[in-house]
Amino acid sequence: MADSTRKTEFDQRYKAGFWASRIETQDKVAAIVSVEALGEQLELVPQGLSNNGGRLAFEAREDFEIRWRGGRQYVSVKDRQVGRPELREAITNLESFHDEVGHEEAQSIRLEVAGLTSSARSFYEDVQRLRTIRTSGSDEESATIAREFSEEHEMVAEFAEKLVVTERRVGQSPGTAAALFAHAMRVAVRVHNYSDTELISAFEQLANQTLRDRRLTRGVLSFGELERILVAPLVPLQIAWFQVAYTRTQFGYIRDKDREGRLRQEQQLVMSYSKALMREWRRKTYWDRFKDSWYRGHVGCLACGHPLIANYNGRNGLACPDCGYQPFLTLFYACDCRQGAVVQRQPNLSSFQFVRDAIRILRRGEVVCSGCNKPPSDEQFIGRLFTLPIPYPIDGYPTKMLVEWREKLGWRSAYKFANEGQRPHDALVQSRIDDDADDDNVPDDTEKL
């Protein structure tokens, strides 16, 4: 007699457990893929999703979609080994999606699978070869490979080349998904201040709360919001750089000489490079400042009209002694060689955007030390950032630019503002750039220097 308590594939409890496991896998894969997309690691997904309306949409045509202005990638999660028929089905689905959505959008499809059969792997190798030649080959080579692929596999090459397959055994062990997420995070964020415990916590919160809630409501998660969720934990300690040379014990705090030495060394590197930059500023602007002091006159403040003579007549940077207006701010990074690099001109000073923008620039590989030609260390990057009230590069005193700014704002002479009923300070406030504005879309007049 059969055991009535045994679970079979037709048992409701068995089916519920199967579907719960599959949905949990979807959420975990969505967390990993979203971070990889943020870190610009996904094939056929463009860079800069946060700047291009990037978002995740759940339970639409596939398990979820990565969307951006002018395109989308459908993502289907298979927590098992798949064969050639499933790959062919995905290509057929893409063709039908293409007809539904419209030809004006770039579309591709991604399969996240636990593994591939030998026949599926052979088929996908043909797809990869097709995509490589169609992307980088000549027109004749592209036409030839497309025709051969279509004849051999009886599929439209235009859609087949838009198939991407990634093998991940997310359900192999409890720690596999967390390890994949941790790797993606360290590539995407490029700052290694997260401990393993913090990464696991971030993964569980993203997969089990944020993404699950979006999936249950068929909602959308923007990559800007995702970036804020991931980067925000870095901000409080790293911006303040609140580290002290003490170690906590069960009975209080003791002095840690090794930590004290490391902190002092970091401070010395920053101070050394900042002093070198200010010496360069004073040397290259000496004669302009001398002429302004003796007979030419200083450029007036944009906010109140007072001469910009703070910081010892501009010796230590440009600022107004009356209202505090400061025309320039440049973000620098200090390297081990006591030189460094410009990270950003006119940075956003909102704490989150400040860190976010710096990490984006680091991720794109745009920061290289001018002394040793080495990129910054991921671990030390945030702690070695500092700002100076000067434009960079320094090609003399920026008189011409300041005069142009004054005219654009509405000044008609040294002490006369165009709109007599409006204060210059109020006009400056009206030109304020929102803290959430995308810095890549904000004009940077300092490039003229």
Contacts in CASP RR format, 6 or more apart in sequence:
PFRMAT RR
TARGET T0000
AUTHOR 0000-0000-0000
METHOD contacts of the structure
MODEL  1
MADSTRKTEFDQRYKAGFWASRIETQDKVAAIVSVEALGEQLELVPQGLS
NNGGRLAFEAREDFEIRWRGGRQYVSVKDRQVGRPELREAITNLESFHDE
VGHEEAQSIRLEVAGLTSSARSFYEDVQRLRTIRTSGSDEESATIAREFS
EEHEMVAEFAEKLVVTERRVGQSPGTAAALFAHAMRVAVRVHNYSDTELI
SAFEQLANQTLRDRRLTRGVLSFGELERILVAPLVPLQIAWFQVAYTRTQ
FGYIRDKDREGRLRQEQQLVMSYSKALMREWRRKTYWDRFKDSWYRGHVG
CLACGHPLIANYNGRNGLACPDCGYQPFLTLFYACDCRQGAVVQRQPNLS
SFQFVRDAIRILRRGEVVCSGCNKPPSDEQFIGRLFTLPIPYPIDGYPTK
MLVEWREKLGWRSAYKFANEGQRPHDALVQSRIDDDADDDNVPDDTEKL
7 13 0 8 1.000
7 14 0 8 1.000
8 14 0 8 1.000
9 15 0 8 1.000
21 79 0 8 1.000
22 77 0 8 1.000
22 79 0 8 1.000
23 215 0 8 1.000
25 77 0 8 1.000
25 79 0 8 1.000
25 170 0 8 1.000
25 171 0 8 1.000
26 63 0 8 1.000
26 64 0 8 1.000
26 77 0 8 1.000
26 215 0 8 1.000
27 207 0 8 1.000
27 208 0 8 1.000
27 211 0 8 1.000
27 212 0 8 1.000
27 215 0 8 1.000
28 170 0 8 1.000
28 177 0 8 1.000
28 181 0 8 1.000
28 203 0 8 1.000
28 207 0 8 1.000
29 75 0 8 1.000
29 77 0 8 1.000
29 112 0 8 1.000
29 168 0 8 1.000
29 170 0 8 1.000
29 177 0 8 1.000
30 56 0 8 1.000
30 58 0 8 1.000
30 63 0 8 1.000
30 64 0 8 1.000
30 75 0 8 1.000
30 77 0 8 1.000
30 207 0 8 1.000
30 211 0 8 1.000
30 215 0 8 1.000
31 177 0 8 1.000
31 181 0 8 1.000
31 203 0 8 1.000
31 206 0 8 1.000
31 207 0 8 1.000
31 211 0 8 1.000
32 168 0 8 1.000
32 170 0 8 1.000
32 177 0 8 1.000
32 180 0 8 1.000
32 181 0 8 1.000
32 184 0 8 1.000
33 42 0 8 1.000
33 66 0 8 1.000
33 75 0 8 1.000
33 110 0 8 1.000
33 112 0 8 1.000
34 56 0 8 1.000
34 66 0 8 1.000
34 206 0 8 1.000
34 211 0 8 1.000
34 221 0 8 1.000
34 223 0 8 1.000
34 226 0 8 1.000
35 181 0 8 1.000
35 184 0 8 1.000
35 185 0 8 1.000
35 188 0 8 1.000
35 226 0 8 1.000
35 230 0 8 1.000
36 42 0 8 1.000
36 184 0 8 1.000
36 187 0 8 1.000
36 188 0 8 1.000
37 45 0 8 1.000
37 49 0 8 1.000
37 66 0 8 1.000
37 223 0 8 1.000
38 49 0 8 1.000
38 50 0 8 1.000
38 188 0 8 1.000
38 223 0 8 1.000
38 226 0 8 1.000
38 227 0 8 1.000
38 230 0 8 1.000
39 184 0 8 1.000
39 187 0 8 1.000
39 188 0 8 1.000
39 363 0 8 1.000
40 47 0 8 1.000
40 48 0 8 1.000
40 49 0 8 1.000
40 188 0 8 1.000
40 363 0 8 1.000
41 184 0 8 1.000
41 187 0 8 1.000
41 188 0 8 1.000
42 66 0 8 1.000
42 73 0 8 1.000
42 110 0 8 1.000
42 164 0 8 1.000
43 164 0 8 1.000
44 73 0 8 1.000
44 108 0 8 1.000
44 110 0 8 1.000
44 162 0 8 1.000
44 164 0 8 1.000
45 66 0 8 1.000
45 68 0 8 1.000
45 73 0 8 1.000
45 108 0 8 1.000
46 52 0 8 1.000
46 68 0 8 1.000
49 66 0 8 1.000
49 68 0 8 1.000
49 223 0 8 1.000
50 222 0 8 1.000
50 223 0 8 1.000
50 224 0 8 1.000
50 227 0 8 1.000
50 360 0 8 1.000
50 438 0 8 1.000
51 438 0 8 1.000
51 440 0 8 1.000
51 441 0 8 1.000
52 68 0 8 1.000
52 69 0 8 1.000
53 67 0 8 1.000
53 68 0 8 1.000
53 69 0 8 1.000
53 222 0 8 1.000
53 223 0 8 1.000
54 66 0 8 1.000
54 67 0 8 1.000
54 68 0 8 1.000
54 69 0 8 1.000
54 222 0 8 1.000
54 223 0 8 1.000
54 224 0 8 1.000
55 66 0 8 1.000
55 67 0 8 1.000
55 68 0 8 1.000
55 220 0 8 1.000
55 221 0 8 1.000
55 222 0 8 1.000
55 223 0 8 1.000
56 64 0 8 1.000
56 65 0 8 1.000
56 66 0 8 1.000
56 67 0 8 1.000
56 211 0 8 1.000
56 214 0 8 1.000
56 220 0 8 1.000
56 221 0 8 1.000
56 223 0 8 1.000
56 226 0 8 1.000
57 64 0 8 1.000
57 65 0 8 1.000
57 67 0 8 1.000
57 219 0 8 1.000
57 220 0 8 1.000
58 64 0 8 1.000
58 65 0 8 1.000
58 211 0 8 1.000
58 214 0 8 1.000
58 215 0 8 1.000
58 218 0 8 1.000
58 219 0 8 1.000
58 220 0 8 1.000
59 215 0 8 1.000
59 218 0 8 1.000
60 218 0 8 1.000
61 74 0 8 1.000
61 93 0 8 1.000
61 97 0 8 1.000
61 100 0 8 1.000
62 74 0 8 1.000
62 75 0 8 1.000
62 76 0 8 1.000
62 93 0 8 1.000
62 109 0 8 1.000
63 75 0 8 1.000
63 76 0 8 1.000
63 77 0 8 1.000
64 75 0 8 1.000
64 215 0 8 1.000
65 72 0 8 1.000
65 73 0 8 1.000
65 74 0 8 1.000
65 75 0 8 1.000
66 72 0 8 1.000
66 73 0 8 1.000
66 75 0 8 1.000
70 104 0 8 1.000
70 105 0 8 1.000
70 106 0 8 1.000
71 105 0 8 1.000
71 106 0 8 1.000
71 107 0 8 1.000
72 101 0 8 1.000
72 105 0 8 1.000
72 106 0 8 1.000
72 107 0 8 1.000
73 107 0 8 1.000
73 108 0 8 1.000
73 109 0 8 1.000
73 110 0 8 1.000
73 164 0 8 1.000
74 93 0 8 1.000
74 94 0 8 1.000
74 97 0 8 1.000
74 107 0 8 1.000
74 108 0 8 1.000
74 109 0 8 1.000
74 110 0 8 1.000
75 109 0 8 1.000
75 110 0 8 1.000
75 112 0 8 1.000
76 90 0 8 1.000
76 109 0 8 1.000
76 110 0 8 1.000
76 111 0 8 1.000
76 112 0 8 1.000
77 112 0 8 1.000
78 86 0 8 1.000
78 111 0 8 1.000
78 112 0 8 1.000
78 113 0 8 1.000
78 114 0 8 1.000
79 114 0 8 1.000
79 170 0 8 1.000
79 171 0 8 1.000
80 113 0 8 1.000
80 114 0 8 1.000
80 115 0 8 1.000
81 113 0 8 1.000
81 114 0 8 1.000
81 115 0 8 1.000
81 116 0 8 1.000
81 117 0 8 1.000
82 111 0 8 1.000
82 113 0 8 1.000
82 115 0 8 1.000
82 116 0 8 1.000
82 117 0 8 1.000
82 120 0 8 1.000
83 116 0 8 1.000
83 117 0 8 1.000
83 119 0 8 1.000
83 120 0 8 1.000
84 117 0 8 1.000
84 119 0 8 1.000
84 120 0 8 1.000
84 122 0 8 1.000
84 123 0 8 1.000
86 111 0 8 1.000
86 113 0 8 1.000
86 120 0 8 1.000
87 111 0 8 1.000
87 120 0 8 1.000
87 123 0 8 1.000
87 124 0 8 1.000
87 127 0 8 1.000
87 163 0 8 1.000
87 165 0 8 1.000
88 123 0 8 1.000
88 153 0 8 1.000
88 155 0 8 1.000
90 109 0 8 1.000
90 111 0 8 1.000
90 163 0 8 1.000
91 109 0 8 1.000
91 155 0 8 1.000
91 156 0 8 1.000
91 159 0 8 1.000
91 160 0 8 1.000
91 162 0 8 1.000
91 163 0 8 1.000
93 109 0 8 1.000
94 107 0 8 1.000
94 108 0 8 1.000
94 109 0 8 1.000
94 159 0 8 1.000
94 162 0 8 1.000
94 163 0 8 1.000
95 156 0 8 1.000
95 159 0 8 1.000
97 107 0 8 1.000
97 109 0 8 1.000
98 107 0 8 1.000
98 159 0 8 1.000
101 107 0 8 1.000
107 162 0 8 1.000
108 162 0 8 1.000
108 163 0 8 1.000
108 164 0 8 1.000
109 162 0 8 1.000
109 163 0 8 1.000
109 164 0 8 1.000
110 164 0 8 1.000
110 165 0 8 1.000
110 166 0 8 1.000
111 163 0 8 1.000
111 164 0 8 1.000
111 165 0 8 1.000
111 166 0 8 1.000
112 166 0 8 1.000
112 168 0 8 1.000
113 165 0 8 1.000
113 166 0 8 1.000
113 167 0 8 1.000
113 168 0 8 1.000
114 167 0 8 1.000
114 168 0 8 1.000
114 169 0 8 1.000
114 170 0 8 1.000
114 171 0 8 1.000
115 167 0 8 1.000
115 169 0 8 1.000
116 124 0 8 1.000
116 165 0 8 1.000
116 167 0 8 1.000
123 153 0 8 1.000
124 163 0 8 1.000
124 165 0 8 1.000
126 149 0 8 1.000
126 152 0 8 1.000
126 153 0 8 1.000
127 160 0 8 1.000
127 161 0 8 1.000
127 163 0 8 1.000
129 145 0 8 1.000
130 145 0 8 1.000
130 146 0 8 1.000
130 149 0 8 1.000
130 157 0 8 1.000
130 160 0 8 1.000
130 161 0 8 1.000
131 161 0 8 1.000
133 141 0 8 1.000
133 142 0 8 1.000
133 145 0 8 1.000
134 142 0 8 1.000
134 145 0 8 1.000
134 146 0 8 1.000
134 157 0 8 1.000
134 161 0 8 1.000
145 157 0 8 1.000
146 157 0 8 1.000
146 158 0 8 1.000
147 157 0 8 1.000
149 155 0 8 1.000
149 157 0 8 1.000
149 160 0 8 1.000
150 156 0 8 1.000
150 157 0 8 1.000
153 160 0 8 1.000
168 176 0 8 1.000
168 180 0 8 1.000
169 176 0 8 1.000
170 176 0 8 1.000
170 177 0 8 1.000
170 180 0 8 1.000
171 177 0 8 1.000
177 203 0 8 1.000
177 207 0 8 1.000
178 199 0 8 1.000
178 200 0 8 1.000
178 203 0 8 1.000
181 199 0 8 1.000
181 202 0 8 1.000
181 203 0 8 1.000
181 206 0 8 1.000
182 194 0 8 1.000
182 196 0 8 1.000
182 199 0 8 1.000
182 200 0 8 1.000
182 203 0 8 1.000
185 194 0 8 1.000
185 199 0 8 1.000
185 202 0 8 1.000
185 230 0 8 1.000
186 192 0 8 1.000
186 194 0 8 1.000
186 378 0 8 1.000
188 230 0 8 1.000
188 363 0 8 1.000
189 230 0 8 1.000
189 231 0 8 1.000
189 234 0 8 1.000
189 359 0 8 1.000
190 359 0 8 1.000
190 362 0 8 1.000
190 363 0 8 1.000
190 378 0 8 1.000
190 381 0 8 1.000
191 234 0 8 1.000
191 238 0 8 1.000
191 359 0 8 1.000
191 362 0 8 1.000
191 378 0 8 1.000
191 379 0 8 1.000
191 381 0 8 1.000
191 382 0 8 1.000
192 378 0 8 1.000
192 379 0 8 1.000
193 234 0 8 1.000
193 237 0 8 1.000
193 238 0 8 1.000
193 379 0 8 1.000
193 382 0 8 1.000
194 202 0 8 1.000
194 233 0 8 1.000
194 234 0 8 1.000
198 233 0 8 1.000
202 229 0 8 1.000
202 230 0 8 1.000
202 233 0 8 1.000
205 229 0 8 1.000
206 226 0 8 1.000
206 229 0 8 1.000
206 230 0 8 1.000
210 221 0 8 1.000
210 229 0 8 1.000
211 221 0 8 1.000
214 220 0 8 1.000
214 221 0 8 1.000
227 356 0 8 1.000
228 352 0 8 1.000
228 356 0 8 1.000
231 352 0 8 1.000
231 355 0 8 1.000
231 356 0 8 1.000
231 359 0 8 1.000
232 352 0 8 1.000
234 355 0 8 1.000
234 382 0 8 1.000
235 351 0 8 1.000
235 352 0 8 1.000
235 355 0 8 1.000
236 351 0 8 1.000
237 243 0 8 1.000
238 355 0 8 1.000
238 382 0 8 1.000
238 383 0 8 1.000
239 351 0 8 1.000
239 354 0 8 1.000
239 355 0 8 1.000
239 382 0 8 1.000
241 383 0 8 1.000
243 259 0 8 1.000
243 263 0 8 1.000
245 255 0 8 1.000
245 256 0 8 1.000
245 257 0 8 1.000
245 259 0 8 1.000
245 260 0 8 1.000
245 261 0 8 1.000
245 263 0 8 1.000
246 253 0 8 1.000
246 254 0 8 1.000
246 255 0 8 1.000
246 256 0 8 1.000
246 259 0 8 1.000
247 253 0 8 1.000
247 254 0 8 1.000
247 255 0 8 1.000
247 256 0 8 1.000
247 259 0 8 1.000
266 380 0 8 1.000
266 383 0 8 1.000
266 384 0 8 1.000
269 334 0 8 1.000
269 335 0 8 1.000
269 336 0 8 1.000
269 338 0 8 1.000
269 384 0 8 1.000
270 334 0 8 1.000
270 384 0 8 1.000
270 386 0 8 1.000
272 334 0 8 1.000
272 338 0 8 1.000
273 332 0 8 1.000
273 334 0 8 1.000
273 335 0 8 1.000
273 338 0 8 1.000
273 339 0 8 1.000
273 340 0 8 1.000
274 332 0 8 1.000
274 334 0 8 1.000
274 386 0 8 1.000
274 388 0 8 1.000
276 338 0 8 1.000
276 339 0 8 1.000
277 332 0 8 1.000
277 388 0 8 1.000
277 390 0 8 1.000
277 392 0 8 1.000
278 316 0 8 1.000
278 317 0 8 1.000
278 388 0 8 1.000
278 390 0 8 1.000
280 394 0 8 1.000
281 317 0 8 1.000
281 388 0 8 1.000
281 390 0 8 1.000
281 394 0 8 1.000
282 315 0 8 1.000
284 394 0 8 1.000
284 395 0 8 1.000
284 396 0 8 1.000
285 314 0 8 1.000
285 394 0 8 1.000
285 396 0 8 1.000
285 397 0 8 1.000
288 396 0 8 1.000
288 397 0 8 1.000
288 399 0 8 1.000
289 313 0 8 1.000
289 314 0 8 1.000
289 315 0 8 1.000
289 397 0 8 1.000
292 298 0 8 1.000
292 299 0 8 1.000
292 313 0 8 1.000
292 397 0 8 1.000
292 399 0 8 1.000
293 313 0 8 1.000
297 307 0 8 1.000
298 307 0 8 1.000
298 308 0 8 1.000
298 309 0 8 1.000
299 307 0 8 1.000
299 308 0 8 1.000
299 399 0 8 1.000
299 402 0 8 1.000
299 403 0 8 1.000
299 406 0 8 1.000
300 306 0 8 1.000
300 307 0 8 1.000
300 308 0 8 1.000
300 320 0 8 1.000
300 402 0 8 1.000
300 406 0 8 1.000
300 414 0 8 1.000
301 307 0 8 1.000
301 308 0 8 1.000
301 320 0 8 1.000
301 322 0 8 1.000
301 323 0 8 1.000
301 324 0 8 1.000
301 325 0 8 1.000
302 325 0 8 1.000
302 327 0 8 1.000
302 402 0 8 1.000
302 405 0 8 1.000
302 406 0 8 1.000
302 409 0 8 1.000
302 411 0 8 1.000
302 424 0 8 1.000
302 428 0 8 1.000
303 320 0 8 1.000
303 323 0 8 1.000
303 324 0 8 1.000
303 325 0 8 1.000
303 424 0 8 1.000
303 425 0 8 1.000
303 428 0 8 1.000
304 320 0 8 1.000
304 322 0 8 1.000
304 323 0 8 1.000
304 325 0 8 1.000
304 424 0 8 1.000
304 425 0 8 1.000
305 320 0 8 1.000
305 411 0 8 1.000
305 414 0 8 1.000
305 415 0 8 1.000
305 424 0 8 1.000
306 320 0 8 1.000
306 321 0 8 1.000
306 322 0 8 1.000
306 323 0 8 1.000
308 314 0 8 1.000
308 318 0 8 1.000
308 319 0 8 1.000
308 320 0 8 1.000
308 325 0 8 1.000
308 327 0 8 1.000
308 402 0 8 1.000
309 321 0 8 1.000
310 318 0 8 1.000
310 319 0 8 1.000
310 320 0 8 1.000
310 321 0 8 1.000
310 324 0 8 1.000
311 317 0 8 1.000
311 318 0 8 1.000
311 319 0 8 1.000
311 389 0 8 1.000
316 389 0 8 1.000
317 328 0 8 1.000
317 388 0 8 1.000
317 389 0 8 1.000
317 390 0 8 1.000
318 326 0 8 1.000
318 327 0 8 1.000
318 328 0 8 1.000
318 389 0 8 1.000
318 390 0 8 1.000
318 398 0 8 1.000
319 325 0 8 1.000
319 326 0 8 1.000
319 389 0 8 1.000
320 326 0 8 1.000
323 425 0 8 1.000
325 428 0 8 1.000
326 389 0 8 1.000
327 398 0 8 1.000
327 402 0 8 1.000
327 405 0 8 1.000
328 345 0 8 1.000
328 346 0 8 1.000
328 389 0 8 1.000
328 390 0 8 1.000
328 391 0 8 1.000
328 398 0 8 1.000
328 446 0 8 1.000
329 346 0 8 1.000
329 347 0 8 1.000
329 349 0 8 1.000
329 387 0 8 1.000
329 388 0 8 1.000
329 389 0 8 1.000
330 342 0 8 1.000
330 344 0 8 1.000
330 345 0 8 1.000
330 346 0 8 1.000
330 347 0 8 1.000
330 387 0 8 1.000
330 388 0 8 1.000
330 390 0 8 1.000
330 391 0 8 1.000
330 392 0 8 1.000
330 446 0 8 1.000
331 342 0 8 1.000
331 343 0 8 1.000
331 344 0 8 1.000
331 345 0 8 1.000
331 347 0 8 1.000
331 358 0 8 1.000
331 385 0 8 1.000
331 386 0 8 1.000
331 387 0 8 1.000
332 340 0 8 1.000
332 341 0 8 1.000
332 342 0 8 1.000
332 343 0 8 1.000
332 385 0 8 1.000
332 386 0 8 1.000
332 387 0 8 1.000
332 388 0 8 1.000
332 392 0 8 1.000
333 340 0 8 1.000
333 341 0 8 1.000
333 343 0 8 1.000
333 367 0 8 1.000
333 369 0 8 1.000
333 376 0 8 1.000
333 381 0 8 1.000
333 384 0 8 1.000
333 385 0 8 1.000
334 340 0 8 1.000
334 384 0 8 1.000
334 386 0 8 1.000
335 341 0 8 1.000
335 369 0 8 1.000
335 371 0 8 1.000
335 372 0 8 1.000
335 374 0 8 1.000
335 376 0 8 1.000
335 384 0 8 1.000
336 372 0 8 1.000
336 377 0 8 1.000
337 369 0 8 1.000
337 371 0 8 1.000
337 372 0 8 1.000
337 374 0 8 1.000
339 369 0 8 1.000
339 370 0 8 1.000
339 371 0 8 1.000
339 372 0 8 1.000
340 369 0 8 1.000
340 370 0 8 1.000
340 371 0 8 1.000
341 367 0 8 1.000
341 368 0 8 1.000
341 369 0 8 1.000
341 370 0 8 1.000
341 376 0 8 1.000
342 367 0 8 1.000
342 392 0 8 1.000
342 393 0 8 1.000
343 358 0 8 1.000
343 361 0 8 1.000
343 362 0 8 1.000
343 367 0 8 1.000
343 385 0 8 1.000
344 357 0 8 1.000
344 358 0 8 1.000
344 361 0 8 1.000
344 439 0 8 1.000
345 391 0 8 1.000
345 392 0 8 1.000
345 444 0 8 1.000
345 446 0 8 1.000
345 447 0 8 1.000
346 444 0 8 1.000
346 446 0 8 1.000
347 354 0 8 1.000
347 357 0 8 1.000
347 358 0 8 1.000
347 387 0 8 1.000
347 439 0 8 1.000
348 354 0 8 1.000
348 357 0 8 1.000
348 433 0 8 1.000
348 435 0 8 1.000
348 437 0 8 1.000
348 439 0 8 1.000
350 435 0 8 1.000
350 436 0 8 1.000
353 435 0 8 1.000
353 436 0 8 1.000
353 439 0 8 1.000
355 382 0 8 1.000
357 439 0 8 1.000
358 381 0 8 1.000
358 382 0 8 1.000
358 385 0 8 1.000
361 367 0 8 1.000
362 375 0 8 1.000
362 376 0 8 1.000
362 378 0 8 1.000
362 381 0 8 1.000
365 375 0 8 1.000
367 375 0 8 1.000
367 376 0 8 1.000
368 374 0 8 1.000
368 375 0 8 1.000
369 375 0 8 1.000
369 376 0 8 1.000
376 384 0 8 1.000
391 398 0 8 1.000
391 401 0 8 1.000
391 446 0 8 1.000
391 449 0 8 1.000
392 449 0 8 1.000
393 449 0 8 1.000
394 449 0 8 1.000
395 449 0 8 1.000
398 449 0 8 1.000
401 445 0 8 1.000
401 446 0 8 1.000
401 448 0 8 1.000
401 449 0 8 1.000
404 445 0 8 1.000
405 445 0 8 1.000
409 424 0 8 1.000
409 427 0 8 1.000
409 428 0 8 1.000
409 431 0 8 1.000
410 417 0 8 1.000
410 418 0 8 1.000
410 419 0 8 1.000
410 424 0 8 1.000
410 427 0 8 1.000
411 417 0 8 1.000
411 418 0 8 1.000
411 424 0 8 1.000
412 418 0 8 1.000
417 423 0 8 1.000
417 424 0 8 1.000
417 427 0 8 1.000
419 427 0 8 1.000
433 442 0 8 1.000
END
